[in-house]
Amino acid sequence: MTVETITLILFGLLIFLLVLNVPLVAAIGIPTVVVMILYDMNVATFAQRAYASVDSFTMMAIPFFMLAGKLMEIGGMSARIVRFAESLIGWIRGGLAYVVVLASTFFGALSGSAAATCAAIGSIMIPEMKKREYPPDFIAALQAAAGGIGVIIPPSITMIMYGVTSGTSIGDLFIAGIIPGLTMGFCLMVAIYLKKRKNPCAAMQYRESFSGKKFLKAFIDAFFALMVPVIILGGIYSGVFTASEAGAVACLYGFLIGFYWYREINLRNFFEIMGGTITNTVLVMLIVAVSGAFSWLLTFSGVAKSLGAFVSNVTAGYVTFLLVSNVIFLIMGMFIESVAAILIITPILHPIAMSFGVNSVHFGIIMVVNLAIGLITPPVGENQYIAAAIAGIPFEQVLKAIIPFFVSLMVALMAITYVPSLSLFLIQVLH
């Protein structure tokens, strides 16, 4: 078979199955197996490559951080983070909208997952904002957009996957995600401010007085939650432990604080925590396994090299390449889960990025930010579905309300793409 035929079968069948709403694991795995059979390979190769994709010490960080996120969500940290954020900026006119962004940013430093951030903060903020008579579509759209910050602010499961796939330092990726995550949060806050001025609702005009006593109490209550990113990033960057060991430390810390200090973890919800973690881990690892086999086949068959050469030929230089990469990432993020997208795209575009002189860490941040924006774009739009479900409104109602936030995140993306220092400044300082 020619490279063109393999490419057509792999991606054509993948797109066809996605359109039919076939589960992602099957949509990626079926084209891989079909091409292997047509290539006259032993089908056992699929199982071998799938197993090899998850047989990595670094990959252990994924279940650890998933468990840590659940422990911190159910263990009371998310509620305390919200109260701290509200005491910090909730007194501003329309402050609850800003609290959604700030609380999502803080919780992103605990969970490593956009979906977990959207669900944990949304389950607290959306009902409260509905009581204050904020428009439900506005609330859901804002929470969906802010939830994406959870995958940029370290730790990040998506960054771990990029680091494993590209051979980039996970510690550097974590540090590099801080300023881009804050940039996204700032742009969302600007969108809230413009919305408040252009089309204000009564709820967004309400404000309370700042209370130093309330702030101090909320800070003390949230102190142990705020220490999580300090412990994780400090430990990784000082060389005390690896990313996988950091995940284990986060789990232990989250359990001890939730059980002994906040006293919100008990035998009943502990099994709920473990059950949710196991379900999510199995799903992600299945996606990693089949995506790894798909990615290996792209490289083995020469498809990755051929597609890479095509992209290289149609881009005139550094600026054009990054623009084309953004388009590819955004389209992938619209249809495919982030982990799968990274495993499929990285082997194709990463070598080209290096040839154009793009820093590997910077390229990873660009990719992750694009995929985070993909979480609020249909047809997948995972964060939109989560926020709409919590708000009790149809998914379609969120689509129009999300546009201003999508535009603000695109502005942040362009800044992160073409101002590398936003991603690399902290690494240069710490080195």
C-alpha positions as CSV (number, residue, x, y, z in Angstrom):
1,M,0.0,0.0,0.0
2,T,1.1,3.5,-0.7
3,V,1.5,6.1,2.0
4,E,-1.4,8.1,0.5
5,T,-3.7,5.0,0.7
6,I,-2.8,4.4,4.4
7,T,-3.4,8.0,5.2
8,L,-6.8,8.0,3.6
9,I,-7.8,4.8,5.4
10,L,-6.5,5.9,8.8
11,F,-7.9,9.4,8.9
12,G,-10.9,8.8,6.6
13,L,-12.2,5.9,8.7
14,L,-11.4,7.8,11.9
15,I,-13.4,10.8,10.8
16,F,-16.3,8.6,9.5
17,L,-16.5,6.8,12.9
18,L,-16.4,10.0,14.9
19,V,-19.3,11.4,12.7
20,L,-21.2,8.3,13.6
21,N,-20.6,9.0,17.2
22,V,-18.7,5.8,17.8
23,P,-16.8,5.8,21.1
24,L,-13.3,7.4,20.7
25,V,-11.5,4.2,21.8
26,A,-13.1,2.3,19.0
27,A,-12.9,5.2,16.5
28,I,-9.1,5.2,16.9
29,G,-8.6,1.5,17.4
30,I,-10.6,0.2,14.4
31,P,-8.7,2.1,11.7
32,T,-5.4,1.0,13.3
33,V,-6.4,-2.6,13.2
34,V,-7.8,-2.4,9.6
35,V,-4.5,-0.9,8.3
36,M,-2.4,-3.5,10.2
37,I,-4.4,-6.3,8.6
38,L,-4.1,-4.7,5.1
39,Y,-0.4,-4.3,5.8
40,D,-0.3,-8.0,6.5
41,M,0.9,-7.5,10.1
42,N,0.1,-9.8,12.9
43,V,-2.8,-8.3,14.8
44,A,-1.0,-9.1,18.0
45,T,1.2,-6.1,17.1
46,F,-1.7,-3.9,18.0
47,A,-1.9,-5.3,21.5
48,Q,1.9,-5.0,21.9
49,R,2.0,-1.4,20.8
50,A,-1.0,-0.5,22.9
51,Y,0.6,-2.0,26.0
52,A,3.9,-0.3,25.3
53,S,2.1,3.1,25.2
54,V,1.1,2.8,28.8
55,D,4.1,0.8,30.1
56,S,5.9,3.8,31.5
57,F,6.8,5.0,35.0
58,T,5.9,8.6,34.0
59,M,2.4,7.4,33.0
60,M,1.8,6.5,36.6
61,A,1.4,10.3,37.2
62,I,-2.0,10.2,35.5
63,P,-3.9,8.0,37.9
64,F,-2.2,9.6,40.8
65,F,-3.2,13.1,39.8
66,M,-6.7,11.9,39.0
67,L,-7.0,10.5,42.5
68,A,-5.5,13.6,44.0
69,G,-8.0,15.8,42.1
70,K,-10.9,13.7,43.4
71,L,-9.6,13.7,47.0
72,M,-9.3,17.5,46.9
73,E,-12.7,18.0,45.3
74,I,-14.7,15.8,47.7
75,G,-12.3,16.5,50.6
76,G,-13.5,20.1,50.8
77,M,-10.7,21.9,49.1
78,S,-12.8,23.2,46.2
79,A,-15.4,24.8,48.5
80,R,-12.6,26.5,50.5
81,I,-10.9,27.7,47.3
82,V,-14.2,29.3,46.2
83,R,-14.7,31.0,49.6
84,F,-11.2,32.4,49.4
85,A,-11.6,33.6,45.9
86,E,-14.9,35.2,46.8
87,S,-13.4,37.0,49.8
88,L,-10.5,38.2,47.6
89,I,-12.5,39.7,44.7
90,G,-16.2,38.9,45.4
91,W,-16.7,42.5,46.6
92,I,-16.2,43.9,43.1
93,R,-19.3,44.8,41.2
94,G,-20.4,41.6,39.4
95,G,-17.8,39.9,41.6
96,L,-19.2,36.3,41.4
97,A,-18.4,36.2,37.7
98,Y,-14.7,37.0,38.5
99,V,-14.8,34.5,41.3
100,V,-15.6,31.7,38.8
101,V,-12.4,32.5,36.9
102,L,-10.2,32.9,39.9
103,A,-11.5,29.8,41.7
104,S,-11.1,27.8,38.5
105,T,-7.5,29.0,38.3
106,F,-6.8,28.0,41.9
107,F,-8.5,24.7,41.6
108,G,-6.6,24.0,38.3
109,A,-3.5,23.9,40.5
110,L,-5.0,21.1,42.5
111,S,-6.7,18.8,39.9
112,G,-4.7,18.8,36.7
113,S,-8.0,18.3,34.7
114,A,-10.3,20.8,32.9
115,A,-13.3,18.6,33.3
116,A,-12.7,18.2,37.1
117,T,-12.2,21.9,37.5
118,C,-15.4,22.7,35.5
119,A,-17.4,20.2,37.6
120,A,-16.0,21.0,41.0
121,I,-16.2,24.8,40.8
122,G,-19.3,24.7,38.7
123,S,-21.2,22.6,41.2
124,I,-20.6,25.3,43.8
125,M,-20.7,28.6,41.7
126,I,-23.5,27.9,39.2
127,P,-26.3,27.2,41.7
128,E,-25.1,30.2,43.8
129,M,-25.1,32.5,40.8
130,K,-28.5,31.3,39.7
131,K,-29.8,32.4,43.1
132,R,-28.3,35.8,42.5
133,E,-30.2,35.9,39.2
134,Y,-27.3,35.8,36.8
135,P,-28.5,34.6,33.3
136,P,-28.1,30.8,33.3
137,D,-26.5,30.7,29.8
138,F,-23.9,33.3,30.8
139,I,-23.1,31.4,34.0
140,A,-22.7,28.0,32.1
141,A,-20.6,29.6,29.3
142,L,-18.3,31.4,31.7
143,Q,-17.8,28.2,33.8
144,A,-17.1,26.1,30.7
145,A,-14.5,28.6,29.5
146,A,-12.9,29.1,32.9
147,G,-12.7,25.3,33.4
148,G,-10.2,25.1,30.6
149,I,-7.7,26.9,32.7
150,G,-7.5,23.8,34.8
151,V,-5.5,22.0,32.1
152,I,-3.0,24.9,31.7
153,I,-2.2,25.7,35.4
154,P,0.1,23.0,36.7
155,P,-0.1,20.1,37.4
156,S,-1.7,19.1,34.1
157,I,-2.4,15.6,32.8
158,T,-2.4,16.8,29.2
159,M,1.1,18.3,29.7
160,I,2.3,15.0,31.2
161,M,1.2,13.2,28.0
162,Y,2.9,15.8,25.8
163,G,6.1,15.4,27.9
164,V,6.0,11.6,27.5
165,T,5.4,11.8,23.8
166,S,7.9,14.5,22.9
167,G,10.6,13.8,25.5
168,T,10.2,17.3,27.0
169,S,10.8,17.9,30.7
170,I,7.5,17.7,32.5
171,G,8.8,19.9,35.3
172,D,9.6,22.7,32.7
173,L,6.1,22.3,31.1
174,F,4.5,22.7,34.5
175,I,6.4,25.9,35.3
176,A,5.8,27.2,31.8
177,G,2.0,26.8,32.1
178,I,1.7,29.3,35.0
179,I,1.8,32.6,33.1
180,P,-0.2,31.3,30.1
181,G,-2.9,30.1,32.5
182,L,-3.0,33.5,34.2
183,T,-3.1,35.2,30.8
184,M,-6.2,33.1,29.9
185,G,-7.8,34.0,33.2
186,F,-7.0,37.7,32.7
187,C,-8.6,37.7,29.2
188,L,-11.7,36.0,30.5
189,M,-12.0,38.7,33.2
190,V,-11.7,41.4,30.5
191,A,-14.5,39.7,28.6
192,I,-16.6,39.8,31.8
193,Y,-15.9,43.5,32.3
194,L,-16.9,44.3,28.7
195,K,-20.1,42.2,29.1
196,K,-20.9,44.0,32.3
197,R,-20.5,47.4,30.6
198,K,-22.2,46.6,27.3
199,N,-25.2,44.6,28.5
200,P,-25.4,44.7,32.3
201,C,-27.9,42.7,34.2
202,A,-29.0,43.6,37.7
203,A,-26.9,40.8,39.3
204,M,-23.7,42.1,37.8
205,Q,-24.3,45.6,39.3
206,Y,-24.5,44.2,42.9
207,R,-21.5,44.6,45.1
208,E,-20.6,44.1,48.7
209,S,-18.0,45.8,50.9
210,F,-14.6,44.3,51.3
211,S,-14.1,42.5,54.6
212,G,-10.6,42.0,55.9
213,K,-11.9,39.7,58.6
214,K,-13.7,37.6,56.0
215,F,-10.6,37.5,53.8
216,L,-8.3,36.4,56.7
217,K,-10.7,33.7,57.8
218,A,-11.1,32.4,54.2
219,F,-7.3,32.5,53.7
220,I,-6.6,30.5,56.9
221,D,-9.3,28.0,56.0
222,A,-7.9,27.5,52.4
223,F,-4.2,27.6,53.4
224,F,-3.6,23.9,53.1
225,A,-5.4,23.8,49.7
226,L,-3.3,26.7,48.5
227,M,-0.1,24.9,49.5
228,V,-0.7,22.0,47.1
229,P,0.9,23.6,44.0
230,V,3.8,24.9,46.1
231,I,4.5,21.4,47.3
232,I,4.1,19.8,43.8
233,L,6.0,22.3,41.8
234,G,8.6,22.9,44.5
235,G,9.2,19.2,44.9
236,I,9.5,18.5,41.1
237,Y,11.7,21.5,40.3
238,S,14.0,21.1,43.3
239,G,14.6,17.5,42.3
240,V,13.1,16.0,45.5
241,F,10.6,13.9,43.5
242,T,9.6,13.2,39.9
243,A,6.2,14.0,38.3
244,S,4.9,10.6,39.1
245,E,6.1,10.7,42.7
246,A,4.6,14.2,42.9
247,G,1.2,12.7,42.1
248,A,1.6,10.2,44.9
249,V,2.6,12.9,47.3
250,A,-0.5,15.0,46.2
251,C,-2.7,11.9,46.9
252,L,-1.3,11.4,50.4
253,Y,-1.5,15.1,51.2
254,G,-5.1,15.4,49.8
255,F,-6.2,12.4,51.9
256,L,-4.6,13.5,55.1
257,I,-5.9,17.1,54.9
258,G,-9.4,16.0,53.8
259,F,-9.6,13.2,56.4
260,Y,-7.9,14.6,59.5
261,W,-8.0,18.4,59.1
262,Y,-11.2,19.2,57.0
263,R,-12.9,16.0,58.1
264,E,-14.9,15.7,54.9
265,I,-13.5,12.4,53.7
266,N,-15.1,9.4,55.3
267,L,-15.6,5.7,54.5
268,R,-18.7,6.4,52.4
269,N,-17.3,9.0,50.1
270,F,-13.9,7.4,50.0
271,F,-15.3,4.5,48.0
272,E,-17.0,7.2,45.8
273,I,-13.6,8.8,45.3
274,M,-11.9,5.5,44.4
275,G,-14.7,4.4,42.1
276,G,-14.7,7.7,40.1
277,T,-10.9,7.6,39.9
278,I,-10.8,4.1,38.6
279,T,-13.4,4.7,36.0
280,N,-11.7,7.9,34.7
281,T,-8.2,6.2,34.8
282,V,-9.4,3.2,32.8
283,L,-11.0,5.4,30.2
284,V,-8.0,7.6,29.8
285,M,-5.5,4.7,29.7
286,L,-7.6,2.9,27.1
287,I,-7.5,6.1,24.9
288,V,-3.7,6.4,25.5
289,A,-3.2,2.7,24.6
290,V,-5.1,2.8,21.3
291,S,-3.8,6.3,20.4
292,G,-0.3,5.0,21.1
293,A,-0.8,2.2,18.6
294,F,-2.3,4.6,16.1
295,S,0.7,7.0,16.5
296,W,3.2,4.1,16.2
297,L,1.5,3.1,12.9
298,L,1.7,6.6,11.6
299,T,5.5,6.6,12.1
300,F,6.1,3.0,11.0
301,S,4.1,3.4,7.8
302,G,5.7,6.7,6.9
303,V,2.5,8.6,7.2
304,A,3.8,10.9,9.9
305,K,6.9,11.8,7.8
306,S,4.7,12.4,4.7
307,L,2.2,14.6,6.5
308,G,5.1,16.4,8.2
309,A,6.7,17.1,4.9
310,F,3.4,18.4,3.5
311,V,2.9,20.8,6.4
312,S,6.6,21.9,6.2
313,N,6.1,22.7,2.4
314,V,3.0,24.7,2.9
315,T,4.4,26.9,5.6
316,A,6.9,29.6,4.7
317,G,8.5,30.0,8.1
318,Y,8.2,30.2,11.8
319,V,5.2,32.5,11.9
320,T,3.2,30.7,9.3
321,F,4.0,27.3,10.8
322,L,2.7,28.3,14.2
323,L,-0.5,29.7,12.6
324,V,-1.1,26.5,10.7
325,S,-0.3,24.4,13.8
326,N,-2.9,26.4,15.8
327,V,-5.5,25.7,13.1
328,I,-4.7,22.0,13.2
329,F,-4.8,21.8,17.0
330,L,-8.1,23.7,17.2
331,I,-9.7,21.4,14.7
332,M,-8.4,18.3,16.5
333,G,-9.6,19.7,19.8
334,M,-13.1,20.1,18.4
335,F,-13.4,16.4,17.6
336,I,-10.9,14.4,19.7
337,E,-10.1,14.1,23.4
338,S,-6.9,16.0,24.4
339,V,-4.8,13.0,25.3
340,A,-5.6,11.2,22.0
341,A,-4.9,14.4,20.0
342,I,-1.5,14.9,21.6
343,L,-0.5,11.3,20.9
344,I,-1.6,11.5,17.2
345,I,-0.3,15.0,16.4
346,T,2.9,15.3,18.3
347,P,4.9,12.8,16.2
348,I,3.9,14.7,13.1
349,L,4.4,18.3,14.1
350,H,7.0,18.3,16.8
351,P,10.0,17.5,14.5
352,I,8.9,20.3,12.2
353,A,8.6,22.7,15.1
354,M,12.2,21.8,16.2
355,S,13.4,22.4,12.6
356,F,11.9,25.9,12.7
357,G,13.6,26.7,16.0
358,V,10.4,26.6,18.1
359,N,11.2,25.7,21.7
360,S,9.8,22.3,22.7
361,V,8.3,23.6,25.9
362,H,6.7,26.6,24.2
363,F,5.3,24.3,21.5
364,G,3.8,22.1,24.1
365,I,2.1,25.0,25.8
366,I,0.6,26.2,22.5
367,M,-0.7,22.7,21.9
368,V,-2.3,22.4,25.4
369,V,-3.9,25.9,25.2
370,N,-5.5,25.0,21.8
371,L,-6.8,21.7,23.2
372,A,-8.2,23.5,26.2
373,I,-10.1,25.9,23.9
374,G,-11.4,22.8,22.1
375,L,-13.2,21.9,25.3
376,I,-15.7,24.7,24.7
377,T,-16.1,24.1,20.9
378,P,-18.7,21.8,19.5
379,P,-19.3,19.0,18.6
380,V,-17.3,17.6,21.6
381,G,-17.2,20.6,23.9
382,E,-16.9,18.5,27.1
383,N,-16.9,21.5,29.4
384,Q,-20.0,23.0,27.7
385,Y,-21.9,19.8,28.4
386,I,-20.8,19.7,32.0
387,A,-21.6,23.3,32.7
388,A,-25.0,23.1,30.8
389,A,-25.9,20.0,32.8
390,I,-25.2,21.7,36.2
391,A,-27.0,24.9,35.1
392,G,-30.0,22.7,34.0
393,I,-30.2,24.3,30.5
394,P,-29.9,22.8,27.0
395,F,-26.4,22.5,25.5
396,E,-27.5,24.6,22.5
397,Q,-28.3,27.5,24.8
398,V,-24.7,27.8,25.8
399,L,-23.3,28.1,22.3
400,K,-24.2,31.7,21.7
401,A,-23.2,32.8,25.2
402,I,-19.8,31.2,24.9
403,I,-18.7,33.4,21.9
404,P,-17.3,36.4,23.8
405,F,-15.3,34.0,26.0
406,F,-14.1,32.0,23.0
407,V,-12.9,35.3,21.4
408,S,-11.1,36.3,24.6
409,L,-9.3,32.9,24.8
410,M,-8.3,33.2,21.1
411,V,-6.7,36.6,22.0
412,A,-4.8,34.8,24.8
413,L,-3.8,32.0,22.4
414,M,-2.3,34.5,19.9
415,A,-0.3,36.2,22.7
416,I,1.0,32.9,24.0
417,T,1.8,31.7,20.5
418,Y,3.8,34.7,19.3
419,V,5.3,35.9,22.6
420,P,7.4,32.9,23.7
421,S,8.5,34.6,26.9
422,L,5.0,34.2,28.4
423,S,5.8,30.5,28.5
424,L,9.6,30.5,29.0
425,F,10.2,33.5,31.3
426,L,9.8,31.6,34.6
427,I,11.9,28.7,33.3
428,Q,14.7,31.1,32.4
429,V,14.5,32.8,35.8
430,L,14.5,29.5,37.7
431,H,17.4,28.1,35.7
